[in-house]
Amino acid sequence: MGRYTFKLPDIGEGIAEAEIVAWHVKVGDRIEEDGRIADMMTDKATVEMESPVTGTVIEVAGEVGDTVAIGSPLVVIEVEGEVSEGPSTGSGRAEVAQEPSRTPTHTPLVASEVETPSPSSPPIQKPAQAELVEAPPAAPKPKPQPHSSAKVMASPAVRARAAELGIDLADVRLAEDGRVRHSDLDGFLAYSGAGGYRAPGIKGEDQQVKVIGMRRRIAENMAASKRNIPHFSYVEECDVTALEAMRGQLNEHRGAKPKLTMLPLLITALCKALPQFPMINARYDDEAGVVTRYAAVHLGIAAQTPAGLMVPVIRNAQDRNLWQLAAEIARLAEAARSGSAKSEELSGSTLTLTSLGALGGVATTPVINRPEVAIIGPNRIIERPMFVPDGMGGERIEKRKLMNISISCDHRVVDGWDAASFVQALRQLIETPVLLLAD
């Protein structure tokens, strides 16, 4: 018998450590070659670690939420037969990119090392302690539903894991292709721990949920944004009656093109207004004291996913037409929800648009996606009676569709006058939608 020590490989340039966000093995488990060991999160990606050997796990390197330095032992596996000393290739797979403000880097994973038992070999963690390491809490098994897991597409490994966790695959949110993957199960578990995806009839109980992984990153980013940026918000009401009518007409004649929501129209309006207000489409490096104003609009679209809030980026939004914007929004949103978004699709935004759709409320005060200097939030469309010109010098009461536009800005970079002027320019485009289609 020999001991194989799997050391955390180099998973990106400049990365010194990674956080354990999920264990897929514990001490005493048998693991097959290419079996899942753990999910490790850096500030750039969540990487799935796989075993290069078959054997029994005898030591692990900590609990969920702990950090492990690159090159440090992650697990020790007892293998059968003689094992020669020397490097062996570890493997990992990037699942979900996290940090939108960093440059993505992909570096091949490096070798782990094989060791034979030695009195001087220091243990990573005693088995008694290792037994305390638990996977994320499993979602309670839901009551039988009219639909069945058997009708959901999934690999045998995913079905076996779902059965072990007591998850009905039919209750997991599916990607467009209808297939459930390991990342979908991870999202289901994470969202269940946060109070989502609860099966009907399950009584609420007090829970202590450890803040790890993406939720920790979101917490850190939001805290840093509010701590470092003096926010101010401005809200204006816009009449979107004509815009909604135009959207309906475009959808009636779209043919095979994707259906238009309000977002592509708003993005087009943003891109037309921004050249007059370059201070809005900018990023502020407060350490260097430099504001970079961008000619291109790389628009972040805040998207809620089972794992938490993510911000996929539409590159060069100013060069896309309405249909191209609609297709790209749908593609990026699905990639974010399914965990297949690449790190370059989640980084480099110059301005963010955040929308809660029908839940948008009357007004919002969104938190800036640092190091950007502004974030824009359209709110819910409501119908109200309004006084409108009757064409004969008087007024009449008419039912109109109204929507508030909110903007939060970094007051170190954007003055109140600039923010108000920008929103008024945006309002003019929204209320006169023919201008959106003019060159």
Backbone torsions as a table, in degrees:
resi	resn	phi	psi	omega
1	MET	NA	142.9	177.4
2	GLY	-130.7	170.5	179.5
3	ARG	-116.7	130.9	177.9
4	TYR	-111.3	117.7	178.8
5	THR	-98.3	114.9	177.9
6	PHE	-91.1	113.3	180.0
7	LYS	-96.3	144.4	-178.6
8	LEU	-62.3	116.8	-175.3
9	PRO	-76.7	168.4	175.8
10	ASP	-69.9	115.6	-174.6
11	ILE	-115.2	22.4	176.2
12	GLY	157.9	145.2	-179.5
13	GLU	-63.1	130.6	177.7
14	GLY	81.9	1.6	-179.5
15	ILE	-91.5	123.8	-176.8
16	ALA	-101.8	-21.9	-177.0
17	GLU	-156.0	166.4	178.5
18	ALA	-141.8	152.4	-178.8
19	GLU	-96.0	137.6	174.8
20	ILE	-78.3	116.0	-180.0
21	VAL	-106.8	-15.8	176.3
22	ALA	-163.8	133.8	169.9
23	TRP	-98.1	137.1	174.5
24	HIS	-108.7	-1.3	176.1
25	VAL	-138.3	162.0	172.0
26	LYS	-138.9	170.1	-179.3
27	VAL	-57.6	130.6	-179.5
28	GLY	99.0	-15.0	179.1
29	ASP	-74.7	145.2	172.1
30	ARG	-92.7	133.9	-178.9
31	ILE	-123.2	138.0	178.2
32	GLU	-91.0	161.1	175.3
33	GLU	-58.2	135.8	-175.9
34	ASP	71.9	8.1	175.5
35	GLY	-72.2	155.8	-177.8
36	ARG	-76.7	131.2	177.7
37	ILE	-98.6	-58.5	-175.6
38	ALA	-161.4	160.6	171.1
39	ASP	-104.7	125.5	-177.9
40	MET	-115.2	131.6	-178.6
41	MET	-111.4	130.1	169.7
42	THR	-107.8	-173.6	177.2
43	ASP	-78.9	2.6	-179.6
44	LYS	-118.3	-31.6	-174.6
45	ALA	-160.4	159.0	167.4
46	THR	-99.4	125.2	-173.9
47	VAL	-118.4	132.0	179.2
48	GLU	-90.7	121.1	179.1
49	MET	-90.1	131.9	-179.5
50	GLU	-120.6	148.5	-175.9
51	SER	-81.1	132.9	176.3
52	PRO	-82.0	-7.9	-175.0
53	VAL	-135.0	166.8	174.0
54	THR	-104.2	135.3	179.9
55	GLY	174.0	-160.9	-178.6
56	THR	-115.3	131.4	-179.7
57	VAL	-72.5	125.8	179.7
58	ILE	-116.3	-18.2	177.0
59	GLU	-149.6	144.5	174.8
60	VAL	-130.2	163.4	-166.3
61	ALA	-102.4	30.2	175.6
62	GLY	135.1	-172.3	-178.2
63	GLU	-106.8	166.8	174.5
64	VAL	-56.9	130.6	-177.6
65	GLY	101.8	-17.5	177.1
66	ASP	-77.9	157.2	176.5
67	THR	-108.1	147.1	-179.6
68	VAL	-126.4	131.8	-179.9
69	ALA	-73.6	146.4	175.6
70	ILE	-59.0	131.8	-179.5
71	GLY	91.2	-7.4	178.8
72	SER	-87.4	152.6	179.0
73	PRO	-60.5	134.6	176.1
74	LEU	-101.6	-48.8	175.0
75	VAL	-143.2	156.1	170.2
76	VAL	-116.7	128.8	-176.7
77	ILE	-117.6	129.0	175.0
78	GLU	-85.4	123.1	-176.6
79	VAL	-114.0	156.3	-179.3
80	GLU	-84.8	149.2	176.4
81	GLY	78.0	-175.6	-179.8
82	GLU	-78.8	137.5	178.7
83	VAL	-123.4	120.9	-179.3
84	SER	-78.1	147.8	178.8
85	GLU	-72.8	149.3	177.5
86	GLY	139.0	169.3	-175.9
87	PRO	-74.2	150.0	174.1
88	SER	-140.4	141.6	-171.3
89	THR	-75.0	125.7	171.8
90	GLY	-87.3	171.5	-179.9
91	SER	-142.3	153.7	176.9
92	GLY	-154.5	163.4	-177.8
93	ARG	-138.4	122.2	179.1
94	ALA	-69.4	126.0	-177.9
95	GLU	-102.5	-56.8	-173.5
96	VAL	-137.9	119.9	174.9
97	ALA	-75.3	146.0	-170.7
98	GLN	-115.3	-54.8	-166.7
99	GLU	-87.2	113.5	-175.5
100	PRO	-75.0	-10.0	-173.1
101	SER	-104.8	9.5	-178.6
102	ARG	-116.6	159.1	178.9
103	THR	-81.5	128.6	-177.5
104	PRO	-71.4	144.8	178.2
105	THR	-139.3	136.4	176.8
106	HIS	-121.8	118.0	-179.0
107	THR	-123.7	134.9	179.0
108	PRO	-59.0	143.6	178.0
109	LEU	-70.6	145.4	-177.0
110	VAL	-103.4	-177.6	-168.3
111	ALA	-77.9	151.9	164.6
112	SER	-92.8	-177.5	-179.2
113	GLU	-127.9	150.1	177.2
114	VAL	-106.1	133.7	-179.2
115	GLU	-128.2	152.7	169.5
116	THR	-100.8	156.9	-177.1
117	PRO	-57.2	137.8	179.4
118	SER	-148.6	140.0	179.0
119	PRO	-59.8	-25.3	-177.0
120	SER	-88.5	-5.4	-179.3
121	SER	-70.5	114.3	-177.2
122	PRO	-74.2	137.0	177.7
123	PRO	-72.5	148.5	175.7
124	ILE	-76.9	-48.1	179.8
125	GLN	-158.5	137.7	-179.1
126	LYS	-65.6	143.8	-179.3
127	PRO	-54.9	-35.3	-178.7
128	ALA	-62.3	-37.2	177.3
129	GLN	-76.1	-36.6	-176.8
130	ALA	-62.4	-29.0	-178.9
131	GLU	-64.9	-16.3	179.2
132	LEU	-79.3	-13.3	-178.6
133	VAL	-74.6	124.0	-176.9
134	GLU	-123.8	150.3	172.5
135	ALA	-71.3	166.2	176.9
136	PRO	-55.0	146.6	-176.6
137	PRO	-56.6	133.0	-178.6
138	ALA	-74.9	143.3	176.9
139	ALA	-70.1	139.7	178.0
140	PRO	-58.8	144.2	-179.4
141	LYS	-67.5	122.5	-176.7
142	PRO	-73.3	162.3	177.0
143	LYS	-67.7	154.9	179.4
144	PRO	-56.5	138.1	-179.3
145	GLN	-112.4	165.0	178.1
146	PRO	-62.4	-30.9	177.8
147	HIS	-90.5	170.7	-173.3
148	SER	-132.5	148.7	176.1
149	SER	-60.8	-27.7	-176.9
150	ALA	-62.8	-22.5	-178.9
151	LYS	-86.8	-6.6	-178.9
152	VAL	-93.8	134.3	179.1
153	MET	-76.9	128.8	178.2
154	ALA	-163.9	153.0	178.1
155	SER	-73.6	160.3	177.4
156	PRO	-56.1	-37.7	-179.7
157	ALA	-65.1	-40.6	179.2
158	VAL	-67.1	-41.4	178.7
159	ARG	-62.9	-41.5	-179.5
160	ALA	-64.9	-41.8	-179.9
161	ARG	-66.8	-41.5	179.1
162	ALA	-62.1	-40.6	179.0
163	ALA	-64.1	-40.1	179.7
164	GLU	-64.6	-35.2	-178.7
165	LEU	-86.9	-7.6	-178.9
166	GLY	75.1	30.6	-179.1
167	ILE	-101.6	129.3	172.9
168	ASP	-83.2	116.2	-176.5
169	LEU	-58.4	-27.5	-179.5
170	ALA	-67.1	-16.8	-180.0
171	ASP	-94.2	-4.1	-179.5
172	VAL	-86.7	135.4	179.2
173	ARG	-63.3	129.1	-173.1
174	LEU	-97.8	153.1	170.2
175	ALA	-76.2	176.2	-177.3
176	GLU	-62.4	-31.4	-179.2
177	ASP	-79.4	-2.0	176.0
178	GLY	75.9	11.6	-177.3
179	ARG	-104.0	136.2	176.5
180	VAL	-94.2	133.1	179.6
181	ARG	-119.8	172.8	179.4
182	HIS	-57.8	-39.1	-179.3
183	SER	-63.6	-30.7	177.1
184	ASP	-69.1	-38.0	175.7
185	LEU	-65.1	-40.5	178.5
186	ASP	-60.8	-44.0	178.3
187	GLY	-63.6	-39.1	177.6
188	PHE	-59.8	-45.6	-179.6
189	LEU	-66.1	-43.6	-178.6
190	ALA	-64.0	-40.9	-178.3
191	TYR	-72.6	-32.8	176.1
192	SER	-64.0	-39.9	179.4
193	GLY	-65.4	-22.9	179.2
194	ALA	-94.7	5.5	177.3
195	GLY	100.6	-1.1	178.4
196	GLY	-95.2	173.5	178.2
197	TYR	54.2	33.0	-179.3
198	ARG	-81.5	133.4	-179.8
199	ALA	-69.8	147.2	179.4
200	PRO	-59.3	141.2	175.2
201	GLY	89.6	-8.7	179.2
202	ILE	-82.1	124.6	-178.7
203	LYS	-74.9	140.6	179.1
204	GLY	-69.7	142.4	177.3
205	GLU	-132.9	153.3	175.3
206	ASP	-62.8	136.0	-179.7
207	GLN	-134.9	149.7	169.0
208	GLN	-112.5	112.0	-176.7
209	VAL	-107.5	119.2	-179.5
210	LYS	-70.5	132.0	-178.9
211	VAL	-84.6	104.2	-177.4
212	ILE	-135.7	173.3	171.3
213	GLY	56.9	-135.5	-176.0
214	MET	-61.7	-38.2	179.6
215	ARG	-61.4	-37.1	176.5
216	ARG	-66.9	-42.6	179.4
217	ARG	-61.1	-43.7	179.0
218	ILE	-61.4	-44.3	180.0
219	ALA	-60.9	-43.8	-179.1
220	GLU	-65.9	-43.2	-178.8
221	ASN	-66.2	-42.3	179.9
222	MET	-66.9	-40.4	178.5
223	ALA	-64.1	-42.3	179.3
224	ALA	-64.6	-38.2	-179.8
225	SER	-65.1	-47.7	-179.5
226	LYS	-70.6	-31.5	-179.2
227	ARG	-72.5	-37.2	-171.6
228	ASN	-100.3	-21.4	-174.1
229	ILE	-109.4	123.2	172.8
230	PRO	-77.4	98.8	-177.8
231	HIS	-76.5	147.6	160.2
232	PHE	-142.0	151.8	-176.6
233	SER	-124.1	152.3	179.4
234	TYR	-139.5	136.5	-176.8
235	VAL	-129.0	134.5	177.2
236	GLU	-134.5	145.9	178.5
237	GLU	-90.8	134.7	179.1
238	CYS	-123.1	141.4	175.1
239	ASP	-89.2	110.9	-175.9
240	VAL	-105.8	19.4	-179.1
241	THR	-59.1	-50.4	-179.2
242	ALA	-67.2	-37.3	179.5
243	LEU	-64.3	-43.0	178.5
244	GLU	-65.9	-37.1	177.9
245	ALA	-64.8	-41.8	178.6
246	MET	-65.5	-40.4	178.7
247	ARG	-60.5	-42.4	178.7
248	GLY	-62.5	-40.6	179.5
249	GLN	-67.0	-40.9	178.3
250	LEU	-63.8	-39.8	-179.9
251	ASN	-67.9	-32.9	179.1
252	GLU	-64.1	-27.6	-176.2
253	HIS	-116.8	27.1	-175.0
254	ARG	-80.0	-20.7	-178.2
255	GLY	64.6	-123.5	-179.4
256	ALA	-87.4	0.7	-178.5
257	LYS	-72.6	158.1	178.8
258	PRO	-67.2	151.1	179.3
259	LYS	-69.0	135.9	-179.3
260	LEU	-83.1	130.8	166.2
261	THR	-98.2	-173.4	178.1
262	MET	-70.7	-27.8	-172.5
263	LEU	-59.5	-47.6	179.2
264	PRO	-58.1	-35.8	178.3
265	LEU	-67.4	-42.3	178.4
266	LEU	-65.8	-39.3	179.6
267	ILE	-64.5	-40.6	177.5
268	THR	-62.0	-41.4	177.5
269	ALA	-63.7	-42.7	177.8
270	LEU	-57.6	-48.1	-176.3
271	CYS	-64.9	-30.8	178.2
272	LYS	-76.3	-29.3	-177.9
273	ALA	-85.2	-30.8	-171.3
274	LEU	-61.2	-36.4	-179.5
275	PRO	-55.4	-27.7	177.5
276	GLN	-79.0	-14.3	-175.3
277	PHE	-133.5	69.1	-175.4
278	PRO	-64.0	-19.9	179.8
279	MET	-69.8	-15.5	180.0
280	ILE	-82.7	-40.3	-178.9
281	ASN	-90.2	73.2	-170.3
282	ALA	-150.3	165.8	174.4
283	ARG	-130.1	143.0	-176.6
284	TYR	-116.9	115.5	173.3
285	ASP	-89.2	95.4	-173.9
286	ASP	-71.6	-23.0	177.6
287	GLU	-71.1	-41.6	179.0
288	ALA	-86.0	-14.7	-177.5
289	GLY	69.3	38.2	-176.0
290	VAL	-127.6	129.6	172.6
291	VAL	-102.8	126.3	177.2
292	THR	-106.4	117.8	177.3
293	ARG	-96.0	129.4	-172.1
294	TYR	-101.9	138.8	175.0
295	ALA	-77.2	-40.5	179.0
296	ALA	-86.1	150.7	178.0
297	VAL	-103.4	106.1	174.3
298	HIS	-101.6	95.5	-167.3
299	LEU	-91.9	121.2	174.1
300	GLY	-81.5	135.5	178.0
301	ILE	-114.8	105.9	-179.0
302	ALA	-63.4	126.4	-177.1
303	ALA	-130.7	130.4	176.7
304	GLN	-82.8	128.4	179.2
305	THR	-125.8	166.0	177.2
306	PRO	-56.9	-29.1	-179.0
307	ALA	-87.7	-9.4	-178.9
308	GLY	132.5	-174.9	-176.8
309	LEU	-74.6	128.5	175.3
310	MET	-127.6	158.1	-175.9
311	VAL	-129.3	81.8	173.3
312	PRO	-67.5	155.0	-169.4
313	VAL	-119.1	129.3	171.5
314	ILE	-88.6	111.1	-179.4
315	ARG	-75.0	138.1	175.9
316	ASN	47.8	53.9	-178.6
317	ALA	-59.2	-27.8	-177.1
318	GLN	-68.0	-17.7	-178.2
319	ASP	-96.7	2.9	-176.3
320	ARG	-106.7	143.5	175.2
321	ASN	-84.9	179.9	-175.2
322	LEU	-58.4	-44.1	-176.2
323	TRP	-69.6	-38.6	177.7
324	GLN	-65.5	-38.6	177.1
325	LEU	-64.7	-43.5	180.0
326	ALA	-60.7	-43.6	179.9
327	ALA	-65.7	-40.4	-178.2
328	GLU	-70.9	-36.8	176.4
329	ILE	-60.8	-46.9	-179.5
330	ALA	-63.3	-42.5	-179.0
331	ARG	-64.1	-47.0	-177.1
332	LEU	-68.9	-38.2	179.8
333	ALA	-63.3	-42.5	179.2
334	GLU	-67.2	-39.6	178.1
335	ALA	-62.6	-39.3	178.5
336	ALA	-66.8	-44.3	-177.9
337	ARG	-67.1	-37.2	-176.5
338	SER	-85.0	-8.2	180.0
339	GLY	81.4	15.1	-178.1
340	SER	-101.7	3.9	-179.6
341	ALA	-65.8	136.9	177.4
342	LYS	-82.3	157.4	-176.0
343	SER	-62.8	-33.5	178.8
344	GLU	-69.7	-17.9	176.4
345	GLU	-85.4	-5.2	-178.1
346	LEU	-123.2	23.1	-177.5
347	SER	-143.1	159.0	173.0
348	GLY	84.1	16.0	179.1
349	SER	-70.0	148.1	178.5
350	THR	-108.0	-14.4	178.5
351	LEU	-160.2	146.6	-177.4
352	THR	-121.3	140.0	174.2
353	LEU	-113.1	124.6	-178.9
354	THR	-123.2	128.7	-177.0
355	SER	-138.0	135.3	176.1
356	LEU	-100.2	11.3	177.6
357	GLY	60.9	-130.5	-178.2
358	ALA	-66.4	-17.8	178.7
359	LEU	-91.3	10.9	-171.5
360	GLY	-62.9	-18.7	179.0
361	GLY	72.6	-174.4	-178.8
362	VAL	-79.2	-40.1	180.0
363	ALA	-156.0	149.6	177.5
364	THR	-128.8	157.9	174.5
365	THR	-126.6	74.5	-173.6
366	PRO	-65.5	154.9	179.2
367	VAL	-89.8	134.0	-176.0
368	ILE	-65.1	139.4	177.6
369	ASN	-84.5	85.9	-176.2
370	ARG	-57.1	137.8	11.5
371	PRO	-94.3	19.4	174.1
372	GLU	-65.3	169.1	-176.3
373	VAL	-115.6	-0.5	180.0
374	ALA	-155.9	154.9	174.3
375	ILE	-144.3	138.7	-173.6
376	ILE	-116.9	137.3	-178.2
377	GLY	-132.7	105.6	170.2
378	PRO	-71.6	145.9	-178.1
379	ASN	-110.5	-173.8	-174.6
380	ARG	-68.5	141.6	175.4
381	ILE	-83.2	129.7	178.1
382	ILE	-127.9	158.1	177.5
383	GLU	-106.3	132.9	-179.7
384	ARG	-144.6	153.5	173.0
385	PRO	-73.3	136.4	-178.9
386	MET	-135.2	152.5	171.1
387	PHE	-82.7	125.4	179.0
388	VAL	-130.0	153.8	178.9
389	PRO	-60.8	141.2	-179.2
390	ASP	-96.6	2.7	178.5
391	GLY	84.7	-3.5	-180.0
392	MET	-123.4	24.0	179.2
393	GLY	89.8	-4.7	179.1
394	GLY	-113.8	-161.5	-179.3
395	GLU	-134.5	156.2	174.5
396	ARG	-137.6	159.8	178.2
397	ILE	-90.8	131.7	-176.5
398	GLU	-142.4	145.7	176.3
399	LYS	-76.7	126.6	-177.6
400	ARG	-128.6	156.0	176.2
401	LYS	-97.9	123.5	-173.8
402	LEU	-123.0	145.9	179.2
403	MET	-145.2	135.0	175.6
404	ASN	-87.6	140.8	173.4
405	ILE	-109.9	124.2	178.0
406	SER	-107.0	145.9	173.0
407	ILE	-139.1	134.3	171.4
408	SER	-112.7	137.0	-175.0
409	CYS	-131.4	157.2	174.1
410	ASP	-84.7	110.7	-173.3
411	HIS	-70.0	-11.1	174.8
412	ARG	-73.0	-23.0	-173.2
413	VAL	-117.2	-37.0	-174.5
414	VAL	-113.5	125.6	176.3
415	ASP	-82.8	158.2	179.2
416	GLY	-59.4	-38.2	179.4
417	TRP	-62.7	-41.7	179.6
418	ASP	-63.1	-44.6	-179.1
419	ALA	-63.6	-44.8	-179.8
420	ALA	-64.6	-41.8	179.9
421	SER	-64.6	-39.5	178.4
422	PHE	-63.4	-45.8	-178.9
423	VAL	-66.1	-34.9	177.4
424	GLN	-66.7	-38.1	175.5
425	ALA	-65.1	-39.0	177.1
426	LEU	-64.6	-41.1	179.5
427	ARG	-61.3	-42.4	180.0
428	GLN	-60.6	-40.6	178.9
429	LEU	-67.5	-39.8	-178.9
430	ILE	-67.5	-39.6	-176.4
431	GLU	-83.1	-11.9	175.5
432	THR	-126.2	71.0	-168.1
433	PRO	-63.2	-18.8	177.9
434	VAL	-60.8	-26.8	179.3
435	LEU	-66.1	-23.8	179.8
436	LEU	-67.1	-28.0	-177.6
437	LEU	-97.5	-1.3	179.7
438	ALA	-86.3	146.7	178.0
439	ASP	-72.9	NA	NA
